[in-house]
Amino acid sequence: MSVFALGLNHQSAPLDLRGRFAFTLEQLAPSLAGLRDKLAGTPEAAILSTCNRTEVYVAAPQAQVQPALDWLASHGGIGRDALSPHAYILQGSAAARHAFRVASGLDSMVLGEPQILGQMKQAVREADAAGALGTTLHQLFQRSFAVAKEVRTSTEIGAHSISMAAAAVRLASQLFEDLAQTRVLFVGAGEMIELVATHFAARTPRHMAVANRTLERGEKLAAHFGAEAMRLTDLTERLHEFDIVVSCTASSLPLIGKGAVERALKRRKHRPVFMVDLAVPRDIEPEVAALSDVYLYTVDELATQVQTAGEKRQAAVAQAEAIVETGVQSFMHWLDQRHTVPLIQALHAQADDWRAHELARARKLLAKGADVEEVMDALSRGLTQKLLHGTLAELGSADGEQRLHLAQTVSRLFLRGKH
């Protein structure tokens, strides 16, 4: 059994390509079933899909790596050769190290950001509910969460970062002199929108609204911020009312097109609009960025605005990486031990068979009236011969350097303490 991870992220693939490989929560269970059908045996699998990455974690024989890559390429509607330049394949300790770094925020656009940990936990819950999570991946992810917790409590990895949400507010304040006079529209009602809304609400804008496909969920989030809840179907008609639009949904197609924005600008008499598209795939058509009076930022562009430098931060990174390495060594030790479990079980079974055979023979001899001491001696000799037979046969048939290595191994196993 091998552990491997494959996928693409903000470092390896552009935004639009990542969009082709995004999974919604509803897609995870059937997709996991499809992946496991594609692979031989009964592999364990989990899929992590966020705006920055799509990753597949698998516990299966190493030969299943390429079939898994083929399956991922087919999900994105492209061939393996087109995906390969943008994908990474990590195996064994490299896969574990990657999972631990992702959970700890060390592989994020915003170094140390906490949202990824919640997203990874959600991915694990979905895999578990789909029956795709076995002992090996369960250990991998539980250890990932433990490492992430230690990184966050023992280092200052996230103390000096400017989150994506805070960066959005900072950029908006550069465009509008007073955010308290702006009207803000949030499209979607997920965790990222809630985070961004929290940051904007702190600036007390004149009006806030939440547009969501499910009105009930939108109303719940809107009530939390004292905002208006509106239907997603009313979005294009009311777009002109808002100075700031932040969108992050799981839609597979853009919700805000160039034409709708052009009509909104006309009704606004070309007053500027600040737009942030945090969705992958995009919620806002990329052509919107070319319009005058529109300031559109994608998730990748927003990340460049985030400050991550500083000596103190680098020291925290080094400390976090050391915690990750300790976690990797611990997991690999567990995995190596797990690989020997079938052998240990087989040895115990063989020894039990030998013991049962010799006991049965001893009981027959005793029943016939044989001397107890002679029976005990025969029992011990029988067990000893069975124990040594295979080893002595291998020593006798080996030659040269092979025999030397075998002799050293046998000496360590049977002659402990002997010199």
LUMROKOL-502567 format. One record per residue (C-alpha): residue number from 1; residue in one letter; x, y, z. Coordinates in pm, 1 decimal. Each point is the difference from the previous one (the first is absolute). Last residue first. Layout:
+------+------+----------+----------+----------+
| resi | resn |     east |    north |       up |
+------+------+----------+----------+----------+
|  NUM |    a |        X |        Y |        Z |
...
+------+------+----------+----------+----------+
***
This chain:
+------+------+----------+----------+----------+
| resi | resn |     east |    north |       up |
+------+------+----------+----------+----------+
|  419 |    h |   2932.8 |  -1295.5 |   2096.4 |
|  418 |    k |   -352.5 |   -102.7 |     95.0 |
|  417 |    g |   -243.0 |    258.9 |    139.5 |
|  416 |    r |   -244.7 |    -61.0 |   -278.3 |
|  415 |    l |     82.4 |   -317.6 |   -187.6 |
|  414 |    f |   -324.1 |    -78.6 |   -179.6 |
|  413 |    l |   -107.4 |    313.8 |   -188.7 |
|  412 |    r |    329.2 |    190.3 |    -19.6 |
|  411 |    s |    190.4 |   -318.2 |    -90.8 |
|  410 |    v |   -256.7 |    -87.8 |   -263.4 |
|  409 |    t |     45.3 |    343.3 |   -159.2 |
|  408 |    q |    379.0 |    -29.2 |      0.3 |
|  407 |    a |    -19.4 |   -349.6 |   -149.3 |
|  406 |    l |   -235.0 |    123.3 |   -272.4 |
|  405 |    h |    243.1 |    278.5 |    -92.9 |
|  404 |    l |    290.3 |   -247.5 |    -19.3 |
|  403 |    r |   -206.0 |   -253.6 |   -194.7 |
|  402 |    q |    -93.6 |    262.7 |   -259.7 |
|  401 |    e |    366.1 |    101.2 |    -28.9 |
|  400 |    g |     99.7 |   -349.1 |   -110.8 |
|  399 |    d |   -255.7 |   -279.3 |     13.4 |
|  398 |    a |   -350.7 |    -72.0 |    122.3 |
|  397 |    s |   -150.1 |   -352.9 |     -3.2 |
|  396 |    g |    120.3 |   -105.2 |    345.6 |
|  395 |    l |    -86.5 |    329.5 |    162.8 |
|  394 |    e |   -352.0 |    -14.1 |   -147.5 |
|  393 |    a |    -47.6 |   -356.7 |    128.2 |
|  392 |    l |    125.3 |     99.3 |    345.1 |
|  391 |    t |   -251.8 |    284.7 |     18.8 |
|  390 |    g |   -290.9 |   -212.1 |   -121.9 |
|  389 |    h |     72.2 |   -284.3 |    245.7 |
|  388 |    l |     75.0 |    211.6 |    306.4 |
|  387 |    l |   -348.6 |     50.7 |    143.6 |
|  386 |    k |   -125.8 |   -342.7 |   -106.1 |
|  385 |    q |    303.5 |   -165.1 |    155.7 |
|  384 |    t |    -41.5 |    194.8 |    324.5 |
|  383 |    l |   -370.3 |    -86.0 |     24.8 |
|  382 |    g |     67.5 |   -370.5 |    -48.5 |
|  381 |    r |    291.3 |      2.5 |    243.0 |
|  380 |    s |   -214.8 |    162.2 |    271.1 |
|  379 |    l |   -283.0 |   -249.2 |    -45.7 |
|  378 |    a |    236.3 |   -298.1 |    -14.0 |
|  377 |    d |    162.0 |    107.3 |    329.0 |
|  376 |    m |   -339.8 |     50.8 |    161.5 |
|  375 |    v |   -111.0 |   -346.4 |   -118.6 |
|  374 |    e |    319.4 |   -159.2 |    133.2 |
|  373 |    e |    -46.6 |    169.4 |    336.5 |
|  372 |    v |   -362.3 |   -112.0 |     17.3 |
|  371 |    d |     80.6 |   -366.4 |    -71.1 |
|  370 |    a |   -239.8 |   -145.9 |   -254.8 |
|  369 |    g |   -330.4 |   -146.0 |    123.4 |
|  368 |    k |   -186.3 |    -16.8 |   -331.2 |
|  367 |    a |   -201.4 |    308.9 |     98.6 |
|  366 |    l |    326.5 |    181.2 |     66.5 |
|  365 |    l |    116.9 |    -74.6 |   -354.4 |
|  364 |    k |   -330.9 |    120.1 |   -146.9 |
|  363 |    r |     16.9 |    319.9 |    210.1 |
|  362 |    a |    353.0 |     70.0 |   -125.0 |
|  361 |    r |   -105.6 |    -36.6 |   -364.0 |
|  360 |    a |   -288.1 |    244.9 |     48.1 |
|  359 |    l |    231.0 |    242.1 |    179.1 |
|  358 |    e |    251.1 |    -17.6 |   -284.8 |
|  357 |    h |   -263.7 |     76.1 |   -264.5 |
|  356 |    a |   -160.9 |    281.7 |    202.4 |
|  355 |    r |    338.5 |    164.9 |     58.5 |
|  354 |    w |     93.3 |    -21.7 |   -366.7 |
|  353 |    d |   -333.9 |    147.0 |   -108.2 |
|  352 |    d |     28.2 |    280.1 |    259.8 |
|  351 |    a |    349.5 |     83.7 |   -125.9 |
|  350 |    q |   -129.2 |     24.4 |   -357.8 |
|  349 |    a |   -288.8 |    227.3 |    104.8 |
|  348 |    h |    234.2 |    224.1 |    199.6 |
|  347 |    l |    237.5 |     26.5 |   -294.4 |
|  346 |    a |   -289.5 |     79.5 |   -238.3 |
|  345 |    q |   -124.9 |    276.9 |    229.3 |
|  344 |    i |    348.0 |    150.2 |     20.8 |
|  343 |    l |     30.7 |    -11.4 |   -378.9 |
|  342 |    p |   -342.6 |    161.7 |    -46.5 |
|  341 |    v |     96.5 |    277.3 |    252.3 |
|  340 |    t |    334.4 |     80.7 |   -167.5 |
|  339 |    h |   -144.6 |    274.2 |   -226.6 |
|  338 |    r |   -161.6 |    163.7 |    302.9 |
|  337 |    q |    341.3 |     47.9 |    159.0 |
|  336 |    d |    116.1 |    190.2 |   -307.4 |
|  335 |    l |   -313.5 |    216.1 |      8.1 |
|  334 |    w |     44.0 |     83.7 |    369.9 |
|  333 |    h |    365.3 |     91.8 |    -58.9 |
|  332 |    m |   -108.7 |    206.3 |   -302.4 |
|  331 |    f |   -251.2 |    185.1 |    216.5 |
|  330 |    s |    253.0 |     80.7 |    274.0 |
|  329 |    q |    262.0 |    116.4 |   -249.8 |
|  328 |    v |   -253.9 |    225.6 |   -172.0 |
|  327 |    g |   -114.9 |    151.2 |    330.6 |
|  326 |    t |    354.9 |     84.3 |     99.5 |
|  325 |    e |     50.0 |    158.7 |   -342.0 |
|  324 |    v |   -316.1 |    211.3 |     40.6 |
|  323 |    i |    115.2 |    132.8 |    337.9 |
|  322 |    a |    333.6 |     98.9 |   -158.1 |
|  321 |    e |   -186.1 |    175.1 |   -283.2 |
|  320 |    a |   -196.1 |    201.3 |    256.6 |
|  319 |    q |    317.4 |    121.1 |    171.8 |
|  318 |    a |    150.4 |    102.8 |   -332.2 |
|  317 |    v |   -321.2 |    180.3 |    -92.2 |
|  316 |    a |     -6.4 |    181.3 |    335.3 |
|  315 |    a |    354.7 |    123.1 |    -61.4 |
|  314 |    q |   -106.7 |    119.6 |   -343.8 |
|  313 |    r |   -289.8 |    195.1 |    152.8 |
|  312 |    k |    228.3 |    175.6 |    246.3 |
|  311 |    e |    237.5 |     92.9 |   -280.4 |
|  310 |    g |   -275.5 |    165.4 |   -198.5 |
|  309 |    a |   -200.1 |    -70.0 |   -315.2 |
|  308 |    t |   -355.0 |   -124.2 |    -48.6 |
|  307 |    q |   -195.2 |    301.6 |   -117.6 |
|  306 |    v |   -309.9 |    -82.1 |   -200.3 |
|  305 |    q |    -53.9 |    204.2 |   -313.7 |
|  304 |    t |    126.3 |   -279.7 |   -223.5 |
|  303 |    a |   -277.0 |   -218.9 |    141.8 |
|  302 |    l |   -265.5 |    230.8 |   -137.9 |
|  301 |    e |    120.1 |    -67.0 |   -352.4 |
|  300 |    d |    -32.2 |   -376.3 |     46.2 |
|  299 |    v |   -349.3 |     19.7 |    154.9 |
|  298 |    t |   -113.3 |    225.8 |   -282.0 |
|  297 |    y |    -13.1 |    380.3 |     23.3 |
|  296 |    l |   -226.1 |    220.6 |   -209.6 |
|  295 |    y |     14.0 |    379.5 |      0.5 |
|  294 |    v |   -275.7 |    113.2 |   -236.1 |
|  293 |    d |    -19.8 |    363.6 |   -115.1 |
|  292 |    s |     98.1 |    -93.3 |   -356.3 |
|  291 |    l |    -72.9 |   -357.9 |    -97.7 |
|  290 |    a |    293.2 |   -235.3 |    -68.2 |
|  289 |    a |    -40.7 |   -182.8 |    333.7 |
|  288 |    v |   -352.8 |   -102.2 |   -100.8 |
|  287 |    e |    149.3 |   -222.2 |   -270.9 |
|  286 |    p |     99.8 |   -246.7 |    277.6 |
|  285 |    e |   -367.1 |    -94.7 |     51.8 |
|  284 |    i |    -85.7 |     20.6 |    369.5 |
|  283 |    d |    -75.2 |   -311.6 |    206.4 |
|  282 |    r |    329.4 |   -164.4 |   -100.8 |
|  281 |    p |     60.6 |   -372.6 |     48.1 |
|  280 |    v |    136.2 |     43.1 |    264.7 |
|  279 |    a |   -162.0 |    283.9 |    189.7 |
|  278 |    l |    163.3 |    293.9 |    177.9 |
|  277 |    d |   -116.1 |    257.1 |   -255.2 |
|  276 |    v |     42.0 |    349.4 |    144.8 |
|  275 |    m |   -166.9 |    301.3 |   -160.5 |
|  274 |    f |     45.3 |    373.7 |     64.0 |
|  273 |    v |   -241.6 |    208.2 |   -205.3 |
|  272 |    p |     69.3 |    352.8 |   -124.3 |
|  271 |    r |   -277.1 |    255.4 |    -75.6 |
|  270 |    h |    -69.6 |    -37.0 |   -367.7 |
|  269 |    k |   -342.9 |    167.3 |     -1.6 |
|  268 |    r |   -107.2 |   -274.7 |    242.3 |
|  267 |    r |   -271.5 |   -106.4 |   -246.9 |
|  266 |    k |    264.1 |    -33.6 |   -274.1 |
|  265 |    l |    230.6 |   -185.8 |    233.1 |
|  264 |    a |   -276.6 |   -250.2 |     81.2 |
|  263 |    r |    -68.7 |    -61.9 |   -368.5 |
|  262 |    e |    370.0 |    -64.9 |    -63.2 |
|  261 |    v |     14.2 |   -230.0 |    303.6 |
|  260 |    a |   -289.7 |   -209.5 |   -129.1 |
|  259 |    g |    158.2 |    -21.7 |   -344.6 |
|  258 |    k |    336.7 |   -112.4 |    136.3 |
|  257 |    g |   -155.4 |   -287.5 |    189.8 |
|  256 |    i |    -60.3 |    -59.3 |    369.1 |
|  255 |    l |    -95.5 |   -354.3 |    101.2 |
|  254 |    p |    290.4 |   -173.0 |   -177.2 |
|  253 |    l |    -48.2 |   -377.1 |    -45.2 |
|  252 |    s |     81.3 |   -296.1 |    228.8 |
|  251 |    s |   -159.1 |    177.1 |    294.8 |
|  250 |    a |    160.0 |    -74.5 |    337.0 |
|  249 |    t |    -28.7 |    359.1 |    116.5 |
|  248 |    c |    241.7 |    280.1 |     94.5 |
|  247 |    s |    -90.1 |    352.0 |   -104.4 |
|  246 |    v |     90.3 |    341.0 |    140.2 |
|  245 |    v |   -168.6 |    304.1 |   -155.9 |
|  244 |    i |     77.7 |    357.3 |    113.3 |
|  243 |    d |   -173.1 |    317.0 |   -117.0 |
|  242 |    f |   -344.7 |   -157.7 |    -12.2 |
|  241 |    e |   -332.0 |    120.9 |   -140.3 |
|  240 |    h |     90.6 |    -77.3 |   -362.7 |
|  239 |    l |    -12.3 |   -374.7 |     69.4 |
|  238 |    r |   -372.1 |     11.5 |     77.4 |
|  237 |    e |   -140.7 |   -148.2 |   -320.8 |
|  236 |    t |    296.8 |   -235.6 |    -45.1 |
|  235 |    l |    -31.7 |   -145.1 |    351.2 |
|  234 |    d |   -376.0 |    -45.3 |     25.3 |
|  233 |    t |     22.1 |   -373.8 |    -81.8 |
|  232 |    l |    250.1 |    -39.9 |    284.0 |
|  231 |    r |   -274.8 |     92.9 |    241.8 |
|  230 |    m |     62.8 |    272.2 |    254.1 |
|  229 |    a |     82.3 |     15.5 |    368.9 |
|  228 |    e |     62.2 |    345.7 |    146.0 |
|  227 |    a |    271.1 |     46.0 |    261.4 |
|  226 |    g |     -2.2 |     25.3 |    378.3 |
|  225 |    f |    320.1 |   -199.1 |      8.0 |
|  224 |    h |   -128.2 |   -323.4 |    153.9 |
|  223 |    a |   -338.7 |     51.9 |   -163.8 |
|  222 |    a |    166.6 |     -7.0 |   -342.6 |
|  221 |    l |    162.4 |   -337.1 |     75.1 |
|  220 |    k |   -333.5 |   -158.8 |     96.9 |
|  219 |    e |   -184.1 |    168.1 |   -285.2 |
|  218 |    g |    248.5 |   -137.6 |   -252.6 |
|  217 |    r |    -48.2 |   -351.0 |    136.1 |
|  216 |    e |   -376.0 |     34.8 |    -30.4 |
|  215 |    l |     23.6 |    154.2 |   -347.7 |
|  214 |    t |    187.5 |   -295.9 |   -147.3 |
|  213 |    r |    163.9 |    131.9 |   -319.1 |
|  212 |    n |    155.8 |    282.8 |    196.9 |
|  211 |    a |      9.3 |    377.3 |    -15.0 |
|  210 |    v |    114.0 |    172.4 |    319.1 |
|  209 |    a |    -44.7 |    376.0 |     40.6 |
|  208 |    m |    187.3 |    274.9 |    183.8 |
|  207 |    h |    -86.3 |    368.1 |     34.8 |
|  206 |    r |    171.6 |    316.6 |    121.4 |
|  205 |    p |    323.8 |   -187.1 |     73.9 |
|  204 |    t |     96.2 |    -44.9 |    367.1 |
|  203 |    r |    380.4 |    -49.8 |    -42.1 |
|  202 |    a |    -13.2 |   -305.6 |    231.5 |
|  201 |    a |   -271.1 |   -138.1 |   -227.5 |
|  200 |    f |    258.7 |    -21.7 |   -279.0 |
|  199 |    h |    222.9 |   -234.5 |    200.8 |
|  198 |    t |   -286.9 |   -220.7 |    115.8 |
|  197 |    a |   -142.6 |     -8.9 |   -351.6 |
|  196 |    v |    331.8 |   -134.6 |   -128.8 |
|  195 |    l |     -4.3 |   -284.3 |    254.2 |
|  194 |    e |   -365.9 |    -80.7 |    -64.5 |
|  193 |    i |     68.4 |     -1.3 |   -373.2 |
|  192 |    m |    285.5 |   -247.1 |     53.9 |
|  191 |    e |   -210.0 |   -228.7 |    219.2 |
|  190 |    g |   -291.6 |    -24.0 |   -241.5 |
|  189 |    a |   -291.2 |    232.6 |    -68.3 |
|  188 |    g |     35.5 |     93.3 |   -365.5 |
|  187 |    v |      3.8 |    337.2 |   -175.5 |
|  186 |    f |     83.2 |    280.6 |    244.4 |
|  185 |    l |   -115.7 |    347.5 |    -98.3 |
|  184 |    v |    141.4 |    314.0 |    160.9 |
|  183 |    r |   -141.8 |    355.2 |     -6.5 |
|  182 |    t |    256.7 |    266.7 |     78.9 |
|  181 |    q |    -11.0 |    310.3 |    221.0 |
|  180 |    a |    167.4 |   -163.4 |    301.2 |
|  179 |    l |    274.8 |   -113.1 |   -236.3 |
|  178 |    d |    124.8 |    361.2 |    -11.0 |
|  177 |    e |    255.6 |    103.3 |   -262.6 |
|  176 |    f |    -96.4 |   -276.9 |   -236.4 |
|  175 |    l |    266.8 |   -147.2 |   -227.4 |
|  174 |    q |    276.7 |    -44.1 |    257.5 |
|  173 |    s |   -257.2 |   -115.6 |    255.3 |
|  172 |    a |   -101.1 |   -278.8 |   -238.3 |
|  171 |    l |    360.3 |   -123.5 |    -12.8 |
|  170 |    r |     22.4 |    -14.8 |    381.0 |
|  169 |    v |   -335.9 |   -174.3 |     27.2 |
|  168 |    a |    105.2 |   -265.5 |   -249.9 |
|  167 |    a |    334.4 |    -45.9 |    179.9 |
|  166 |    a |   -185.2 |    -56.5 |    327.5 |
|  165 |    a |   -203.8 |   -276.7 |   -161.9 |
|  164 |    m |    303.7 |   -160.3 |   -161.1 |
|  163 |    s |    165.6 |     -2.7 |    339.6 |
|  162 |    i |    282.1 |    232.3 |     96.8 |
|  161 |    s |    257.9 |   -211.8 |    174.2 |
|  160 |    h |    190.9 |    103.0 |    311.0 |
|  159 |    a |   -120.5 |   -250.4 |    259.4 |
|  158 |    g |    -59.6 |   -295.5 |   -227.9 |
|  157 |    i |    331.8 |   -182.1 |     40.1 |
|  156 |    e |     51.9 |    122.2 |    354.7 |
|  155 |    t |    104.4 |   -343.0 |    122.1 |
|  154 |    s |    -94.1 |   -251.0 |    271.5 |
|  153 |    t |   -381.1 |     20.4 |     -3.9 |
|  152 |    r |    -49.4 |     23.6 |   -376.3 |
|  151 |    v |    274.3 |   -251.8 |    -87.3 |
|  150 |    e |   -119.9 |   -239.5 |    271.4 |
|  149 |    k |   -355.6 |     12.6 |   -132.1 |
|  148 |    a |    117.1 |    -55.1 |   -356.8 |
|  147 |    v |    207.8 |   -302.8 |    108.5 |
|  146 |    a |   -302.4 |   -151.0 |    176.1 |
|  145 |    f |   -221.1 |     64.5 |   -301.7 |
|  144 |    s |    249.8 |   -165.6 |   -233.0 |
|  143 |    r |     31.9 |   -293.2 |    243.8 |
|  142 |    q |   -374.7 |    -49.7 |    -23.5 |
|  141 |    f |     31.4 |     26.9 |   -377.6 |
|  140 |    l |    269.0 |   -263.0 |    -47.0 |
|  139 |    q |   -147.5 |   -235.8 |    259.6 |
|  138 |    h |   -340.6 |      6.9 |   -168.1 |
|  137 |    l |    176.8 |    -42.7 |   -333.7 |
|  136 |    t |    154.4 |   -327.4 |    121.1 |
|  135 |    t |   -298.9 |   -135.7 |    193.4 |
|  134 |    g |   -252.2 |     38.5 |   -279.1 |
|  133 |    l |   -193.0 |    294.2 |   -145.2 |
|  132 |    a |   -209.4 |    -71.7 |   -309.2 |
|  131 |    g |   -328.6 |    -87.8 |    172.8 |
|  130 |    a |   -172.8 |    305.9 |   -147.7 |
|  129 |    a |    -57.7 |    143.0 |    349.5 |
|  128 |    d |    373.3 |    -36.0 |     71.2 |
|  127 |    a |     94.0 |    175.6 |   -322.6 |
|  126 |    e |   -243.7 |    284.3 |     77.7 |
|  125 |    r |    130.3 |     35.8 |    355.6 |
|  124 |    v |    358.5 |      4.0 |   -130.4 |
|  123 |    a |    -79.5 |    274.0 |   -251.5 |
|  122 |    q |   -167.8 |    204.4 |    274.9 |
|  121 |    k |    310.5 |    -35.6 |    218.3 |
|  120 |    m |    211.1 |    121.4 |   -292.7 |
|  119 |    q |   -222.7 |    304.8 |    -47.0 |
|  118 |    g |     19.6 |     81.4 |    370.2 |
|  117 |    l |    379.4 |    -18.7 |    -12.2 |
|  116 |    i |      8.2 |    209.0 |   -317.4 |
|  115 |    q |   -175.7 |    292.2 |    168.5 |
|  114 |    p |    283.2 |     67.4 |    248.8 |
|  113 |    e |    236.3 |    212.7 |   -212.0 |
|  112 |    g |    365.3 |    -65.1 |     92.7 |
|  111 |    l |    150.3 |    136.1 |   -319.9 |
|  110 |    v |   -264.6 |    158.6 |   -217.9 |
|  109 |    m |     21.5 |   -183.8 |   -331.1 |
|  108 |    s |      9.8 |   -320.9 |    203.6 |
|  107 |    d |    272.1 |   -267.1 |     19.6 |
|  106 |    l |    105.5 |     73.7 |    359.0 |
|  105 |    g |   -360.6 |     27.1 |    117.6 |
|  104 |    s |     43.7 |   -277.8 |    256.8 |
|  103 |    a |   -241.1 |   -238.4 |   -173.7 |
|  102 |    v |    185.6 |     48.7 |   -330.1 |
|  101 |    r |    338.3 |    -56.9 |    162.9 |
|  100 |    f |   -118.9 |   -322.8 |    166.1 |
|   99 |    a |   -150.1 |   -130.0 |   -325.1 |
|   98 |    h |    319.0 |     85.2 |   -192.4 |
|   97 |    r |    223.6 |   -171.1 |    254.2 |
|   96 |    a |   -219.0 |   -312.1 |    -13.5 |
|   95 |    a |     17.7 |     -8.7 |   -380.3 |
|   94 |    a |    378.9 |     50.5 |      5.1 |
|   93 |    s |     33.7 |   -275.8 |    262.9 |
|   92 |    g |   -167.8 |   -250.5 |   -229.5 |
|   91 |    q |    -81.3 |    135.6 |   -344.7 |
|   90 |    l |    -55.4 |    340.1 |   -155.8 |
|   89 |    i |   -135.9 |     61.7 |   -349.7 |
|   88 |    y |    -24.6 |    360.8 |   -113.3 |
|   87 |    a |   -213.6 |    138.7 |   -278.7 |
|   86 |    h |     46.2 |    296.0 |   -236.0 |
|   85 |    p |    227.3 |   -160.4 |   -260.8 |
|   84 |    s |   -195.2 |   -329.7 |     38.5 |
|   83 |    l |   -346.7 |    135.9 |    -83.8 |
|   82 |    a |     39.1 |     35.1 |   -377.1 |
|   81 |    d |    178.4 |   -335.2 |    -30.2 |
|   80 |    r |   -267.3 |   -168.4 |    213.6 |
|   79 |    g |   -272.5 |    114.9 |   -236.7 |
|   78 |    i |   -260.0 |    266.8 |     71.3 |
|   77 |    g |   -362.6 |      5.7 |    116.3 |
|   76 |    g |     81.2 |     99.6 |    354.8 |
|   75 |    h |   -146.0 |   -322.5 |    138.0 |
|   74 |    s |    186.8 |   -191.1 |   -272.6 |
|   73 |    a |    330.6 |    140.8 |    125.7 |
|   72 |    l |    -82.2 |   -113.1 |    355.5 |
|   71 |    w |    -77.1 |   -354.4 |   -119.9 |
|   70 |    d |    322.2 |    -16.6 |   -201.4 |
|   69 |    l |    195.5 |    112.9 |    306.6 |
|   68 |    a |   -163.5 |   -275.4 |    206.2 |
|   67 |    p |     85.3 |   -256.1 |   -268.7 |
|   66 |    q |    360.6 |    126.9 |     13.0 |
|   65 |    v |     33.9 |    -32.8 |    378.0 |
|   64 |    q |   -164.9 |   -344.0 |     27.5 |
|   63 |    a |    326.3 |   -192.3 |    -43.8 |
|   62 |    q |    115.3 |    135.6 |    336.6 |
|   61 |    p |   -248.6 |   -224.4 |    179.1 |
|   60 |    a |   -283.6 |    190.4 |    172.0 |
|   59 |    a |    -55.7 |    276.6 |    255.6 |
|   58 |    v |   -116.3 |    301.8 |   -197.3 |
|   57 |    y |    -13.9 |    377.6 |     50.4 |
|   56 |    v |   -144.0 |    204.2 |   -286.0 |
|   55 |    e |     70.0 |    372.5 |     -8.2 |
|   54 |    t |   -177.8 |    298.9 |   -151.4 |
|   53 |    r |    151.8 |    331.2 |    101.9 |
|   52 |    n |    -34.2 |    373.9 |     58.0 |
|   51 |    c |   -376.1 |     52.4 |    -16.1 |
|   50 |    t |    -45.2 |   -320.5 |    198.2 |
|   49 |    s |    -37.1 |   -370.5 |    -83.7 |
|   48 |    l |    138.4 |   -275.8 |    223.5 |
|   47 |    i |    -91.0 |   -350.1 |   -118.9 |
|   46 |    a |     40.3 |   -314.1 |    211.8 |
|   45 |    a |     84.1 |   -358.8 |    -92.6 |
|   44 |    e |     56.9 |   -348.2 |    142.6 |
|   43 |    p |     55.0 |   -269.2 |   -260.4 |
|   42 |    t |   -195.9 |   -326.1 |    -18.8 |
|   41 |    g |    170.1 |   -196.4 |   -277.2 |
|   40 |    a |     75.4 |    156.8 |   -337.2 |
|   39 |    l |    -73.3 |    365.4 |    -68.8 |
|   38 |    k |   -273.9 |    134.5 |   -227.5 |
|   37 |    d |   -277.3 |   -116.7 |    231.0 |
|   36 |    r |    168.7 |    186.9 |    285.5 |
|   35 |    l |      6.7 |    317.3 |   -208.3 |
|   34 |    g |   -365.8 |    -29.7 |    -96.4 |
|   33 |    a |   -107.5 |    -54.2 |    361.4 |
|   32 |    l |    206.8 |    300.7 |    107.2 |
|   31 |    s |   -167.6 |    205.2 |   -272.9 |
|   30 |    p |   -346.2 |   -112.4 |    112.8 |
|   29 |    a |     76.5 |    110.5 |    359.1 |
|   28 |    l |    182.7 |    323.7 |    -89.6 |
|   27 |    q |   -242.5 |    148.5 |   -252.7 |
|   26 |    e |   -244.8 |    141.0 |    255.3 |
|   25 |    l |    281.9 |    181.1 |    179.3 |
|   24 |    t |     91.9 |    169.8 |   -327.9 |
|   23 |    f |    313.2 |   -112.9 |   -181.0 |
|   22 |    a |    242.6 |    231.2 |   -184.8 |
|   21 |    f |    212.5 |   -146.8 |   -278.6 |
|   20 |    r |    -99.0 |    228.8 |   -286.7 |
|   19 |    g |     36.8 |    302.8 |    227.2 |
|   18 |    r |    362.9 |    -86.5 |     65.1 |
|   17 |    l |     62.6 |     49.9 |   -373.2 |
|   16 |    d |   -163.0 |    345.1 |     14.6 |
|   15 |    l |    206.1 |    104.6 |    302.8 |
|   14 |    p |    341.6 |    -92.8 |   -135.6 |
|   13 |    a |    174.7 |   -322.6 |    113.4 |
|   12 |    s |    306.5 |    -99.2 |    203.8 |
|   11 |    q |     24.1 |    259.0 |    276.4 |
|   10 |    h |   -373.5 |     55.4 |     42.9 |
|    9 |    n |    -57.5 |   -374.7 |     28.6 |
|    8 |    l |     -4.1 |   -326.2 |   -192.0 |
|    7 |    g |    -56.7 |   -359.4 |    102.6 |
|    6 |    l |    154.2 |   -326.8 |    106.9 |
|    5 |    a |     55.5 |   -154.9 |    339.1 |
|    4 |    f |    142.3 |   -343.4 |     72.2 |
|    3 |    v |     -5.5 |   -256.3 |    278.4 |
|    2 |    s |    124.0 |   -352.1 |    -72.8 |
|    1 |    m |   -133.5 |   -341.4 |    100.7 |
+------+------+----------+----------+----------+
***
